[in-house]
Amino acid sequence: MDLWLLSVKLFLCYLLNHVLGKQEPNNCHLTSVQSCQECIQAGPHCGWCTKEDFLQEGQVVSDRCGKIATLIDKGCPAHLIENPRGSKVLLLNNETTSRGRGQREKLDEITQLQPQKLVLSLRIGEPQTFELKFKRAEDYPIDLYYLMDLSFSMEDDLMNIKRLGTDLMREMKNITDDFRIGFGSFVDKTVLPYINTVPEKLKNPCHRHHPCTTPFSYKNVLSLTKNGSLFNELVGNQQISANLDPPEGGLDALMQSAVCTEHIGWRNVTRLLVFSTDAGFHFAGDGKLGGIVLPNDGKCHLENGMYTMSHYYDYPSIAHIAQTLSENNIQTIFAVTADVLHLYEGLKHLIPKSAVGTLSDNSNNVLQLIIDAYYALSSEIIMENSKLPEGFKINYTTFCKDNIFRSGKEGQSCSNISIGDEVKFNISVTTEKCLKDADEFRITVKPQGFSEEVEVILRLICQCECEKDRIPDSPQCTNGSGALECGVCRCNKGHIGRLCECDINEGDPVDMVDFCRVGNSSEICSNNGECVCGECICHKNKNPAHFYSGKYCECDNLRCDQYKGLRCAGNGICECGVCKCVPGFTGSACDCPLDTVACMATNGQICNGKGSCECGRCTCTNSSFQGATCEICPTCPDVCTVHKACVLCRVFNKGKTNEECDRDCIYFNLTLVEDPRELPQAGQSDSTHMCKEKDRDECWVHFVYDGHDRGDQVHVHAVRNAECPSGPDAVLIITATAGSIVAVGIAVLIIWKLVTIIHDKREFDKFQKEQMKAKWDMDDNPIYKSAVTTVINPKFKES
């Protein structure tokens, strides 16, 4: 029964290869393939024939490897073809949990992923696909840790956070009955230049009249608890602190909050971390300012809730934080003020499964911010996997709720997922090579931010089953000179040959090989065969029409010159790399016909008498002629122009003298007609040419030239009278010219008169306006002095 099933399976593979295999490149038949193991690693469609007598004389071991259809065509039975296929086996496949509100299953009884564990057997190049289901469970437990910046600028925010515990407990009751909350705070590293180390400032880093607590790096104030009132009480007892520089030590606090699982009290449930601040953050390298050069080790260093190694280890890098949060399945909510929002928006793209919300100046909107961010994070499912071994590839595809096909990076995520929705992902794993160090690997696939994961065991198919049936010292290998493995002899030490038939102890193996070399060549059998006991056995090609021959396999019928994709142009036989042409053809590729039919012009001459016929093609010797038969002459005058002069002299006695006309123009017979309509029409023969030419008097001459109208004689039909244009009417021309001059003169005078009238009117109007504006002042000129001077004689007395 097993043999029958194997035969059916291989027969199906045979059909598949016939239908689809023709589209695939053939990587199976490689001369480097010498074993079944190498064959099945050459490609997913390669099989190995284990039939002992499968190979014929001249064939090599690599001929056992090929596509299933090819091997069956060559006579290998389907049940003797080694063709292992990949498979998928589910080891743990519990159904997803449909949990309602009020039900109290244990956490390990809640299942959101299916399957939970499986084995994929992989063959090189053959993908194995499994379906992964994710279903969001209702009333799933939530742990929320509130991490707050307690630097001086966050004083008013602390007042609003003091009531957050009970308010958040009340709101989260609408989402889950199993909710816990915790609180932690941070400032910065407790060394210069981050804080003031003056003893007085260490006691109170704020103003003298404003008491503050001692600076600290990170403090776990309250581990996760269901007691919201305790959260309010402990947060209400907190005091702010202060540091010197604007950035804070938030990344230190994030690292400790993530890795100190036992101190914080994280469970394997939905983990939310709210990071609240109004400032930026220090990151890896900034610790050098305080003399701290050791990189962050990513381990927990809490004693009595305080981070004790802030002065010893540098800040973590952003990549380190992103990796740690992802490994611990923590979804981060950055609640920050508007002035640093852009900074944390950029950070969100680097930290998986994180969200950013704008915090008001006094944090009075923090409750709604957390609720909105939770819904945004929980409604998106993003699949991820652990690091793949070298040479492995993984691909995701999904349809999500909108039934739109997604693949690649987009196929890893689905949005708008509500509680109770089920999402399916198809995950394909492929390997490109077999690894020497191991043949089994383990990877995990999980949704970001969730603790549940699917364990995938990858097993490589790199060996054939027939290798387990190895027969040592098999009689099939020349009296036990080798082991029979998968139909091939593996020779014992001291024997060589396909059947281990050559005993190198009876002769020098080097001398045997020398018999298979041409002269001093380093190539054995010209690289086209195998040297068996000093004789060359030439390789056989898959195509029986192609073969190697000669004592050293130096000849073949493959390497001859080709013409238009055909070896020897299809007009000869390839013998040892040289074309032997059939009669009527010559040339290195038999592409040169000796027949001149293709060179014959329409006038019966070879190449029109303007060239020579070479290899069935005309080579024009006259540069003015071109074309397949040298009959095209773009620069030559046409027939009408050539015979125009003789037609003019014989019909109209123009142009040539009588002696020249009698000597040069008697080569054609002339027929005169009275009307152009009496001329022979074009198309009556191929040699008929309709002509219409001008003479020196600009008169049109109509004639028809016929080169083969009467045997080999040329015949011309011409119209007796030329078509001359009538002369011009002198009286009409003079009258029209004189009339035009008079009309132009009158038009010029009218235009001049109009321009003059318009100009005068404008000047008169201007004069009137100026006269109306003039005002005459009758006062004397202030600098005027009268020319009359009156002098009174002082001694004058009027009598």
SVG drawing of the C-alpha trace seen along z (x, -y; Angstrom):
<svg xmlns="http://www.w3.org/2000/svg" viewBox="-20 -186 72 196">
<polyline fill="none" stroke="black" stroke-width="0.4" points="0.0,0.0 2.8,-2.4 4.5,-1.7 1.2,-2.3 0.7,-5.7 4.3,-6.6 3.7,-5.8 0.5,-7.9 2.3,-10.8 5.2,-10.7 2.8,-10.3 1.0,-13.5 4.4,-15.2 5.0,-13.9 1.8,-15.6 2.6,-18.8 6.0,-19.0 4.6,-18.5 2.0,-21.2 4.0,-23.7 7.6,-22.5 8.2,-23.7 8.0,-27.2 10.8,-26.6 14.5,-26.8 16.1,-23.4 18.6,-23.5 18.4,-19.7 20.9,-18.6 24.1,-20.0 27.4,-18.1 28.3,-18.9 25.5,-16.8 27.0,-13.5 24.6,-12.2 20.9,-12.0 21.5,-14.5 23.0,-17.1 20.2,-16.4 17.3,-17.2 19.1,-20.4 19.4,-21.6 15.8,-22.5 12.3,-21.7 11.4,-19.9 14.4,-17.6 14.3,-13.9 16.9,-11.1 16.5,-7.8 17.7,-4.9 17.3,-2.3 20.6,-0.5 20.7,0.0 19.3,-3.4 22.5,-4.9 23.6,-3.8 27.1,-3.9 28.3,-7.4 26.0,-8.8 27.3,-10.3 26.1,-10.1 24.5,-13.5 22.1,-12.1 20.3,-10.4 19.1,-13.8 16.3,-15.6 12.7,-16.6 10.3,-13.9 8.7,-14.0 12.1,-13.8 13.2,-10.8 10.0,-8.9 10.4,-9.6 13.9,-8.2 12.5,-4.9 12.9,-5.4 9.9,-3.9 8.0,-6.4 8.5,-4.3 12.3,-4.3 12.5,-8.1 13.6,-9.8 11.6,-13.0 10.9,-13.9 8.3,-16.6 7.8,-19.1 5.0,-18.8 3.1,-20.5 2.2,-18.8 0.1,-20.5 1.3,-19.6 -0.9,-21.8 -4.1,-23.3 -6.5,-24.4 -9.5,-26.5 -9.5,-30.2 -11.4,-31.2 -14.9,-32.8 -14.8,-34.5 -17.7,-36.6 -17.9,-39.3 -17.9,-37.8 -16.3,-34.5 -13.2,-33.7 -10.9,-31.4 -7.4,-31.3 -4.9,-33.3 -3.3,-30.1 -6.8,-28.9 -7.4,-32.0 -6.4,-31.3 -6.3,-34.1 -3.9,-32.4 -4.4,-29.2 -2.4,-26.9 0.0,-27.0 2.7,-24.7 3.5,-23.0 6.3,-21.4 7.2,-22.4 9.4,-20.0 11.1,-22.2 12.8,-21.2 15.0,-23.9 12.9,-26.2 9.6,-24.7 7.4,-26.9 5.3,-25.5 2.2,-27.5 0.1,-27.4 -2.9,-29.4 -2.8,-31.4 -6.0,-32.7 -6.1,-35.5 -9.3,-36.4 -9.4,-39.2 -10.9,-37.8 -13.5,-39.8 -12.7,-41.0 -9.0,-40.3 -6.9,-41.4 -4.9,-44.6 -1.9,-45.8 -1.3,-49.6 1.9,-51.2 1.9,-55.0 5.5,-56.4 5.6,-60.1 8.3,-62.9 8.5,-64.5 10.8,-67.3 9.9,-70.9 8.0,-71.7 5.4,-68.9 4.2,-70.3 0.7,-71.2 0.4,-67.9 1.0,-66.0 -2.1,-67.5 -4.4,-66.1 -2.7,-62.7 -3.6,-62.2 -7.2,-61.3 -6.2,-59.2 -6.3,-55.8 -10.0,-55.7 -11.1,-57.5 -9.1,-55.1 -10.4,-52.1 -14.0,-53.2 -13.4,-53.8 -11.6,-50.5 -14.5,-48.6 -16.2,-49.2 -13.3,-47.3 -12.3,-44.6 -13.1,-43.4 -9.5,-42.4 -7.5,-45.7 -4.4,-46.6 -2.6,-49.9 0.9,-51.0 2.9,-54.1 6.6,-55.1 8.4,-58.4 11.7,-59.7 13.9,-62.8 17.5,-62.2 20.9,-60.7 22.1,-61.9 25.5,-63.2 26.7,-66.5 25.9,-68.0 22.3,-66.6 21.6,-67.7 23.2,-70.2 25.4,-68.2 25.9,-71.0 24.8,-69.4 22.2,-72.1 20.7,-71.6 20.7,-67.8 18.4,-68.3 16.2,-70.8 16.9,-71.2 14.1,-73.8 13.8,-77.4 14.4,-78.1 10.7,-78.8 9.5,-75.9 10.4,-72.5 11.2,-69.6 12.3,-66.0 15.9,-64.8 16.7,-64.2 16.6,-60.6 16.8,-58.7 13.9,-56.3 11.6,-55.1 8.9,-52.4 6.3,-54.0 3.5,-51.4 3.6,-48.0 0.6,-46.9 -2.5,-46.6 -6.2,-46.5 -6.5,-49.1 -7.2,-52.5 -7.5,-54.3 -4.0,-53.2 -2.8,-54.6 -4.4,-58.0 -3.0,-57.9 0.6,-57.1 0.6,-59.5 -0.8,-62.2 2.2,-61.8 4.7,-62.4 6.7,-65.6 8.4,-67.0 12.1,-67.3 14.4,-69.2 17.3,-68.9 19.6,-71.3 19.2,-70.5 15.9,-70.3 16.1,-66.6 15.2,-64.0 16.3,-60.5 13.1,-58.9 14.8,-56.1 16.5,-54.8 13.0,-54.6 11.5,-52.9 14.3,-50.3 13.8,-49.5 10.1,-49.5 10.2,-46.9 12.9,-44.5 12.0,-44.5 9.0,-42.2 8.8,-40.9 9.2,-44.4 6.5,-45.9 4.3,-42.9 3.7,-42.4 1.5,-39.5 1.3,-37.7 -1.7,-39.9 -2.1,-43.1 0.7,-45.4 0.3,-49.2 2.9,-51.7 1.9,-55.4 5.0,-57.7 4.1,-61.2 6.5,-64.2 6.8,-67.7 10.5,-67.4 12.8,-65.5 15.1,-62.6 18.7,-61.7 19.9,-58.6 23.0,-56.5 26.2,-58.6 24.9,-61.4 26.2,-59.7 29.8,-60.7 29.0,-64.2 28.8,-62.9 31.8,-60.5 29.6,-57.4 31.0,-55.3 29.6,-51.8 26.7,-51.0 23.4,-50.1 23.2,-46.4 19.4,-46.1 19.1,-44.4 17.0,-45.2 18.8,-47.2 16.1,-48.1 16.6,-48.1 13.7,-49.2 12.1,-50.5 15.0,-52.8 17.3,-52.5 20.7,-52.2 23.0,-52.1 22.1,-55.3 25.6,-56.7 27.3,-53.5 25.5,-52.7 24.9,-55.0 21.4,-55.8 20.0,-53.0 19.8,-53.6 16.5,-54.0 17.0,-50.7 17.7,-49.0 14.5,-50.4 12.5,-49.3 13.8,-45.8 13.3,-45.5 9.7,-46.8 8.9,-44.4 10.4,-41.4 8.4,-42.1 5.2,-42.7 4.7,-46.2 2.6,-48.7 3.7,-52.3 1.5,-55.4 3.5,-58.6 1.4,-61.4 3.4,-64.5 2.8,-68.2 2.5,-70.0 6.0,-71.5 7.7,-68.1 5.0,-66.2 7.1,-66.1 9.9,-64.4 7.8,-61.6 5.9,-61.3 9.3,-60.4 10.0,-58.0 6.6,-56.2 7.8,-55.0 10.9,-53.4 9.2,-51.7 6.7,-49.0 3.1,-49.0 3.3,-52.5 1.0,-55.6 1.3,-59.3 -1.2,-61.7 -1.1,-65.4 -1.2,-66.2 -2.7,-69.4 -0.5,-71.8 -1.9,-70.5 -2.6,-66.9 -6.4,-67.3 -7.1,-65.2 -4.8,-62.3 -7.7,-59.9 -9.3,-60.4 -5.9,-60.3 -5.2,-56.8 -8.6,-55.4 -8.2,-56.7 -4.7,-55.4 -5.7,-52.0 -8.5,-51.6 -6.1,-52.7 -3.4,-50.2 -5.8,-47.3 -7.6,-47.7 -4.5,-47.1 -2.9,-43.6 0.7,-43.4 2.3,-40.0 6.0,-39.6 8.4,-36.7 11.7,-36.0 15.0,-36.1 15.1,-33.6 18.1,-31.3 20.4,-32.1 18.8,-31.3 15.2,-31.3 12.4,-33.6 8.9,-34.2 6.0,-35.8 2.6,-37.0 -0.7,-37.4 -4.1,-38.3 -7.5,-39.6 -8.4,-41.4 -12.1,-42.5 -12.3,-44.5 -11.5,-41.4 -8.7,-43.2 -5.7,-40.9 -2.5,-42.1 1.0,-40.6 4.6,-41.3 4.9,-44.0 1.2,-45.0 0.2,-41.4 1.5,-41.4 -1.1,-43.8 -4.9,-44.4 -6.7,-47.5 -10.1,-48.2 -10.2,-44.9 -12.9,-44.8 -13.3,-42.5 -14.5,-39.1 -13.3,-39.6 -11.2,-36.8 -8.4,-37.5 -6.6,-35.0 -3.0,-35.2 -1.4,-32.8 2.3,-32.4 4.8,-30.8 8.3,-29.7 11.0,-28.9 14.6,-27.9 17.2,-28.5 20.0,-26.2 20.8,-23.4 22.9,-24.4 25.8,-22.3 25.5,-22.9 21.9,-21.9 18.8,-20.6 16.2,-21.7 15.4,-25.2 12.8,-27.0 11.1,-30.3 8.1,-32.1 5.3,-34.1 3.2,-36.4 1.1,-39.6 3.0,-42.6 2.1,-43.6 0.7,-40.1 2.4,-37.4 0.8,-34.5 3.0,-33.1 3.0,-30.3 6.0,-27.9 7.2,-26.8 9.7,-24.0 11.6,-24.0 13.1,-20.7 15.2,-20.7 14.9,-17.9 18.5,-17.6 19.0,-13.9 17.3,-11.1 15.6,-8.1 17.6,-5.8 20.8,-6.7 19.6,-4.8 19.5,-1.6 23.2,-1.8 24.7,1.6 28.4,1.9 30.6,4.0 27.8,4.5 28.3,7.1 26.8,4.6 30.0,2.6 32.5,4.9 32.8,7.8 32.2,5.7 34.6,2.9 32.2,0.2 29.0,-0.5 25.7,-0.8 23.9,-3.9 20.8,-5.3 21.7,-3.3 25.2,-4.6 28.5,-2.9 30.6,-4.7 34.0,-3.1 36.2,-1.8 39.7,-3.1 41.9,-1.9 39.1,-1.7 37.7,-4.2 35.2,-4.1 31.4,-4.3 31.2,-0.7 34.5,-0.8 35.9,1.4 39.4,-0.1 41.9,1.0 44.5,-1.7 46.8,0.7 47.4,2.5 48.6,-0.6 49.5,-4.2 46.2,-6.2 48.1,-9.2 49.3,-7.3 45.7,-6.2 44.5,-9.7 47.3,-10.8 45.9,-8.6 42.7,-10.8 44.5,-14.0 45.3,-15.7 49.1,-16.3 50.0,-18.4 46.5,-19.6 45.3,-19.7 41.7,-18.9 40.6,-15.3 38.6,-14.1 38.4,-17.7 36.0,-18.2 33.3,-16.4 33.7,-12.9 35.0,-10.7 38.3,-8.9 37.6,-5.2 40.7,-3.1 42.6,-5.2 39.8,-5.6 37.4,-8.5 33.7,-7.8 32.0,-10.9 29.1,-12.5 25.7,-12.1 23.5,-15.1 19.9,-15.2 19.1,-15.9 20.1,-12.7 20.8,-14.9 23.7,-16.6 26.7,-14.4 30.4,-14.4 32.9,-12.2 36.5,-11.6 39.2,-9.8 39.4,-12.6 35.8,-13.7 37.2,-16.8 34.6,-16.9 31.0,-17.9 28.1,-18.9 27.2,-21.9 29.9,-24.5 29.5,-25.4 28.7,-28.9 25.0,-29.8 22.9,-32.0 19.5,-33.4 19.5,-31.0 20.2,-27.9 23.4,-25.9 25.1,-26.0 22.0,-28.0 20.2,-24.8 22.2,-24.2 24.8,-21.9 26.0,-19.4 28.2,-20.3 31.2,-18.0 33.8,-18.5 33.0,-22.3 33.1,-22.8 30.1,-23.2 30.0,-20.9 27.7,-22.7 25.2,-21.0 25.7,-21.8 24.7,-25.4 25.9,-26.9 29.3,-28.1 30.6,-30.1 31.6,-29.2 27.9,-29.0 26.7,-27.8 24.8,-31.1 26.1,-32.0 24.0,-30.7 25.8,-30.3 22.5,-30.9 22.1,-34.3 18.3,-34.3 17.9,-36.7 20.3,-39.2 18.4,-39.3 17.0,-42.8 13.8,-43.5 15.8,-44.2 17.2,-40.7 20.7,-41.9 22.5,-40.7 22.4,-43.6 21.1,-45.8 24.6,-45.8 25.6,-48.2 27.1,-45.7 28.1,-42.1 26.2,-39.2 27.9,-37.9 26.2,-35.2 22.9,-35.8 23.0,-39.6 23.9,-42.5 26.9,-44.6 26.4,-47.8 29.7,-49.1 28.1,-52.3 27.5,-54.5 24.5,-56.2 22.5,-52.9 21.2,-51.0 18.5,-48.4 18.3,-44.6 19.2,-44.6 20.9,-48.0 17.9,-49.4 17.1,-52.4 18.9,-55.6 17.7,-58.6 20.0,-61.1 19.5,-60.0 17.2,-62.2 13.8,-60.6 12.8,-59.3 10.9,-62.4 13.9,-64.7 16.3,-62.4 14.2,-62.4 12.8,-66.0 15.6,-67.6 15.1,-65.1 11.3,-65.5 11.6,-69.3 14.0,-69.2 12.1,-66.6 8.6,-68.0 9.1,-71.8 12.7,-72.3 13.8,-73.8 17.0,-73.4 19.4,-71.2 20.6,-72.0 19.4,-70.0 22.7,-68.1 22.6,-67.3 19.0,-66.3 19.6,-63.9 22.6,-62.4 21.3,-62.0 17.6,-61.7 16.8,-59.0 16.7,-56.3 12.9,-56.4 9.9,-56.3 7.7,-59.4 3.9,-59.6 2.2,-63.0 -1.4,-63.6 -3.6,-66.7 -4.9,-66.5 -3.4,-65.3 -6.5,-63.1 -5.3,-61.0 -2.1,-60.0 -1.8,-56.4 -2.9,-56.1 -0.6,-55.2 -0.8,-51.5 -1.1,-50.0 2.4,-48.6 5.1,-48.8 7.4,-50.8 4.9,-53.6 5.8,-57.0 3.4,-60.0 5.5,-63.2 4.7,-66.9 7.7,-69.2 8.3,-73.0 10.4,-74.4 12.4,-77.7 9.3,-79.7 7.4,-78.3 5.2,-76.2 4.0,-72.8 5.0,-69.9 2.9,-66.7 4.3,-63.3 4.3,-59.6 7.6,-57.6 7.2,-53.8 10.5,-51.8 9.1,-48.4 6.0,-49.2 7.3,-47.6 9.9,-45.0 13.1,-46.5 12.4,-49.9 11.5,-53.0 8.3,-54.8 7.2,-58.4 3.7,-59.8 3.7,-63.6 1.1,-66.4 1.8,-68.5 1.1,-71.9 2.6,-73.0 0.4,-74.5 1.6,-78.0 0.1,-80.5 -1.5,-83.7 0.4,-87.0 -0.6,-89.7 -3.3,-92.5 -1.2,-95.7 -4.2,-98.1 -5.7,-96.5 -2.4,-96.6 -1.8,-100.3 -5.4,-101.2 -5.3,-99.3 -1.9,-100.8 -3.0,-104.4 -6.2,-103.9 -4.4,-102.5 -2.0,-105.5 -4.9,-108.0 -6.8,-106.1 -3.8,-106.0 -3.2,-109.7 -6.8,-110.6 -6.7,-108.4 -3.5,-110.1 -5.0,-113.6 -8.2,-112.6 -6.1,-111.1 -3.9,-114.2 -7.0,-116.5 -8.6,-114.5 -5.4,-114.5 -5.0,-118.3 -8.6,-119.1 -8.4,-116.9 -5.1,-118.5 -6.4,-122.1 -9.6,-121.3 -7.5,-119.9 -5.2,-123.0 -8.3,-125.4 -9.9,-123.6 -6.7,-123.7 -6.4,-127.5 -10.0,-128.1 -9.4,-126.1 -6.2,-128.1 -8.0,-131.4 -10.8,-130.5 -8.3,-129.6 -6.4,-132.9 -6.9,-135.4 -5.7,-139.0 -4.4,-140.5 -4.5,-144.4 -2.0,-144.8 1.3,-146.6 4.4,-144.7 6.0,-144.6 9.4,-145.3 8.2,-148.1 9.7,-151.6 8.3,-154.7 10.6,-156.7 9.2,-160.0 11.0,-161.6 9.4,-164.6 11.8,-166.9 10.5,-169.7 12.7,-172.8 12.9,-173.3 13.2,-177.0 10.3,-177.3 7.5,-179.3 4.2,-179.5 3.2,-183.1"/>
</svg>
